[in-house]
Amino acid sequence: MPLEKLTHPPIVEVICGIIFDTLQGMDPLVLGVYWDHRRDEYPQHQILPAIGAPDLVLGLGGYPPARTWFISKDDSQVLQLQSDRFYLNWRKRGGAYPRFSRTGGLLERGQEEFGRFAEFCRTALGQIPIPRAIELGKTDHFLRGRHFTDSTDLATMIPTLQQALSLTTTASPEIALHLREAREGGMLRVGARTVVILGEGGQREVVLQMETTINRQVEAPDVAAIARAFTDANEEANRVFDALIPREQRDRRFQEART
């Protein structure tokens, strides 16, 4: 069964990525031209090290491979672009989660943005990105004081943690768990760790951060195959959430109070 829609989902970030054959000649200078076309929508930008590049590998001109961030006006949307990868990030910045598969959702947004990027590559470089795989990442934040009260309550919310947390003697032990499994045509990674963040009012909040990342090869480098790969990956990420947090706990903690 598909995961039910939560009225107060704990999700804080979604990453939709497409990995493609390296585009020759793609560098931050070329991407600067694209940013100039899009700067009304993405007025901020940053240049960071490329994802997946070995530390000692140098690009053209003796510079390390880089990726460029285009950041939206409200800071909630980021395009990450480099010579062999495209990512659309949605980040929670006060607005509602736009959902993934619905009309106007993140899947549709990602396809539209990738199409615009591909068209720029065709005109600027005479090449188009040929997708080989997709990557979907979802990050949830479970806040102490909002979603759980102490380690005992956390173990009730996530029964997988019960055995480990039964060994603890404090209300807020540090947690660090990691699951990684290679699958035919892809990879699943699930991690959970305790982090401290700055809340909306600037106060420090203790959070259990759960990250689920799924990589899948695409059957063919076309729009339909990419959409199927993302849809399958999203269903798999939802199954992870469903397996770790039982339905009654989801209803209690992430839905509107029932009268």
C-alpha positions as CSV (number, residue, x, y, z in Angstrom):
1,M,0.0,0.0,0.0
2,P,1.3,3.5,-0.7
3,L,2.3,5.6,2.3
4,E,-0.6,7.8,3.5
5,K,-0.2,11.5,3.2
6,L,0.9,13.1,6.5
7,T,-0.5,16.5,7.5
8,H,2.7,17.3,9.4
9,P,5.5,15.3,7.7
10,P,8.9,15.5,9.4
11,I,10.6,15.9,6.0
12,V,13.1,18.8,5.7
13,E,14.9,18.1,2.4
14,V,14.4,16.2,-0.9
15,I,17.2,15.8,-3.5
16,C,16.4,14.7,-7.0
17,G,19.5,13.9,-9.0
18,I,20.4,12.8,-12.5
19,I,23.8,11.4,-13.3
20,F,24.9,11.5,-16.9
21,D,27.9,11.1,-19.2
22,T,30.5,13.9,-18.7
23,L,29.9,17.0,-20.8
24,Q,33.2,18.2,-22.2
25,G,33.8,21.9,-21.7
26,M,31.3,22.2,-18.9
27,D,32.8,24.4,-16.1
28,P,31.8,27.2,-13.7
29,L,32.4,29.8,-16.4
30,V,29.9,28.2,-18.8
31,L,27.5,27.6,-16.0
32,G,27.8,31.3,-15.1
33,V,26.2,32.1,-18.5
34,Y,23.3,29.8,-17.6
35,W,23.0,31.5,-14.2
36,D,22.8,34.8,-15.9
37,H,19.7,33.5,-17.8
38,R,18.1,32.2,-14.5
39,R,19.2,34.8,-11.9
40,D,15.7,36.3,-11.6
41,E,14.6,33.0,-10.1
42,Y,17.9,32.0,-8.5
43,P,19.5,35.3,-7.4
44,Q,22.2,33.6,-5.3
45,H,24.9,31.3,-6.4
46,Q,27.9,29.4,-4.9
47,I,30.8,27.3,-6.3
48,L,31.7,24.1,-4.4
49,P,33.8,21.0,-5.0
50,A,32.3,18.5,-7.5
51,I,30.4,15.5,-6.1
52,G,32.1,12.2,-6.8
53,A,35.4,13.7,-7.9
54,P,38.6,12.3,-6.3
55,D,40.4,14.9,-4.2
56,L,43.6,15.0,-6.3
57,V,41.9,15.1,-9.7
58,L,42.4,18.5,-11.5
59,G,40.2,19.8,-14.2
60,L,40.9,22.1,-17.1
61,G,43.4,24.9,-16.2
62,G,44.7,23.0,-13.2
63,Y,41.5,23.6,-11.1
64,P,39.7,20.9,-9.3
65,P,36.3,19.8,-10.7
66,A,33.5,22.0,-9.3
67,R,29.7,22.3,-9.1
68,T,27.7,25.4,-9.1
69,W,24.7,26.1,-6.9
70,F,21.8,28.3,-8.0
71,I,19.7,29.3,-5.0
72,S,16.1,30.5,-5.2
73,K,14.9,33.8,-3.7
74,D,13.3,32.0,-0.7
75,D,16.3,29.7,-0.2
76,S,14.0,26.7,-0.5
77,Q,15.2,25.5,-3.9
78,V,18.7,24.8,-5.1
79,L,20.0,23.6,-8.5
80,Q,23.3,21.9,-8.3
81,L,25.1,21.6,-11.6
82,Q,28.4,20.1,-12.7
83,S,29.8,18.3,-15.7
84,D,28.3,15.0,-15.0
85,R,25.4,15.6,-12.5
86,F,22.2,17.6,-12.0
87,Y,20.4,18.0,-8.7
88,L,17.3,19.7,-7.7
89,N,17.1,20.3,-3.9
90,W,14.0,21.3,-2.0
91,R,14.7,22.5,1.5
92,K,12.1,23.3,4.2
93,R,12.2,27.0,4.8
94,G,8.8,27.6,6.4
95,G,6.6,26.5,3.5
96,A,4.7,23.3,3.1
97,Y,6.2,20.2,1.6
98,P,5.3,20.3,-2.1
99,R,5.0,16.5,-2.3
100,F,6.8,14.4,-4.8
101,S,4.5,12.9,-7.5
102,R,1.5,15.2,-7.6
103,T,1.0,17.8,-10.3
104,G,3.5,20.6,-9.8
105,G,5.4,18.4,-7.3
106,L,9.1,17.8,-7.0
107,L,9.3,15.1,-9.8
108,E,7.6,17.4,-12.3
109,R,9.8,20.4,-11.2
110,G,12.9,18.3,-11.5
111,Q,12.0,17.1,-15.0
112,E,11.3,20.7,-16.1
113,E,14.5,22.0,-14.7
114,F,16.6,19.2,-16.2
115,G,14.9,19.9,-19.6
116,R,15.9,23.5,-19.4
117,F,19.4,22.6,-18.4
118,A,19.7,20.1,-21.3
119,E,18.6,22.7,-23.8
120,F,21.2,25.1,-22.5
121,C,23.9,22.4,-22.9
122,R,22.8,21.8,-26.4
123,T,23.0,25.4,-27.4
124,A,26.1,26.3,-25.4
125,L,28.2,23.1,-25.9
126,G,26.6,21.3,-28.8
127,Q,26.0,18.4,-26.4
128,I,23.1,17.1,-24.4
129,P,23.4,15.2,-21.0
130,I,22.7,11.5,-21.5
131,P,21.2,10.2,-18.2
132,R,22.6,6.9,-16.9
133,A,21.2,6.9,-13.3
134,I,19.0,8.8,-10.9
135,E,19.5,9.6,-7.2
136,L,16.8,10.4,-4.7
137,G,17.5,11.5,-1.2
138,K,15.1,12.3,1.6
139,T,15.9,13.8,5.0
140,D,13.6,13.8,8.0
141,H,14.1,15.6,11.3
142,F,12.6,14.2,14.4
143,L,12.7,16.9,17.1
144,R,13.0,16.2,20.8
145,G,10.1,18.0,22.5
146,R,8.0,17.9,19.4
147,H,8.1,14.4,17.9
148,F,9.5,12.6,21.0
149,T,10.2,13.3,24.6
150,D,13.1,11.1,25.6
151,S,15.0,7.9,24.6
152,T,12.1,5.7,25.8
153,D,9.6,7.6,23.7
154,L,12.0,7.6,20.7
155,A,12.2,3.8,21.0
156,T,8.4,3.7,20.9
157,M,8.3,5.8,17.7
158,I,11.1,3.8,16.0
159,P,10.9,0.2,17.4
160,T,14.1,-0.7,15.6
161,L,16.0,1.4,18.2
162,Q,14.5,-0.4,21.2
163,Q,17.3,-2.9,21.8
164,A,20.0,-0.3,21.6
165,L,18.2,2.4,23.6
166,S,17.4,-0.2,26.4
167,L,21.1,0.0,27.2
168,T,21.1,3.8,27.8
169,T,20.7,5.6,31.1
170,T,20.2,9.2,29.9
171,A,17.3,11.0,28.2
172,S,19.2,12.0,25.1
173,P,22.0,9.6,24.1
174,E,23.9,10.2,20.8
175,I,22.7,7.9,18.0
176,A,24.6,6.9,14.8
177,L,23.3,4.1,12.6
178,H,24.1,3.3,9.0
179,L,22.7,0.8,6.5
180,R,24.2,0.4,3.0
181,E,23.1,-2.3,0.5
182,A,24.1,-2.7,-3.1
183,R,21.2,-3.9,-5.2
184,E,20.9,-4.9,-8.8
185,G,21.1,-1.7,-10.7
186,G,21.4,0.5,-7.7
187,M,22.1,1.2,-4.1
188,L,20.2,1.9,-0.9
189,R,21.6,3.9,2.0
190,V,19.8,4.7,5.3
191,G,21.4,6.6,8.1
192,A,20.2,8.0,11.4
193,R,22.2,10.2,13.7
194,T,21.8,12.8,16.5
195,V,22.4,16.4,15.4
196,V,21.9,19.8,16.9
197,I,20.3,22.4,14.7
198,L,19.2,26.0,15.1
199,G,15.4,26.2,15.2
200,E,13.2,28.8,13.7
201,G,13.7,31.1,16.7
202,G,17.4,30.7,16.7
203,Q,17.4,28.3,19.6
204,R,19.4,25.0,19.6
205,E,17.3,21.9,19.1
206,V,18.2,18.2,19.4
207,V,17.2,16.3,16.3
208,L,17.4,12.7,15.2
209,Q,18.2,13.1,11.5
210,M,17.2,10.3,9.2
211,E,18.5,10.2,5.6
212,T,17.4,7.8,2.9
213,T,19.3,7.8,-0.4
214,I,18.5,5.6,-3.4
215,N,20.4,5.3,-6.6
216,R,19.0,3.5,-9.6
217,Q,20.2,3.0,-13.1
218,V,17.8,4.2,-15.8
219,E,16.5,1.7,-18.4
220,A,16.8,4.3,-21.2
221,P,17.9,8.0,-21.4
222,D,14.4,9.3,-22.0
223,V,11.8,11.2,-20.0
224,A,9.5,8.2,-19.3
225,A,12.3,6.0,-18.1
226,I,13.7,8.7,-15.8
227,A,10.2,9.3,-14.4
228,R,9.7,5.5,-13.7
229,A,13.1,5.3,-12.0
230,F,12.3,8.3,-9.7
231,T,8.8,6.9,-9.0
232,D,10.2,3.5,-8.0
233,A,12.9,5.2,-5.9
234,N,10.3,7.3,-4.1
235,E,8.1,4.3,-3.4
236,E,11.2,2.5,-1.9
237,A,12.0,5.5,0.3
238,N,8.4,5.5,1.5
239,R,8.7,1.8,2.3
240,V,11.8,2.6,4.5
241,F,9.8,5.2,6.4
242,D,6.9,2.8,6.7
243,A,9.1,0.0,8.0
244,L,10.9,2.1,10.6
245,I,7.8,4.0,12.0
246,P,4.6,2.0,12.5
247,R,1.3,3.4,11.3
248,E,-0.1,4.1,14.7
249,Q,3.0,6.1,15.6
250,R,2.8,8.1,12.4
251,D,-0.9,8.9,13.1
252,R,0.0,10.0,16.6
253,R,3.0,12.2,15.8
254,F,2.6,13.5,12.2
255,Q,-1.2,13.8,11.7
256,E,-3.7,16.4,12.8
257,A,-5.2,15.6,16.2
258,R,-8.4,13.6,15.8
259,T,-11.5,14.6,17.7
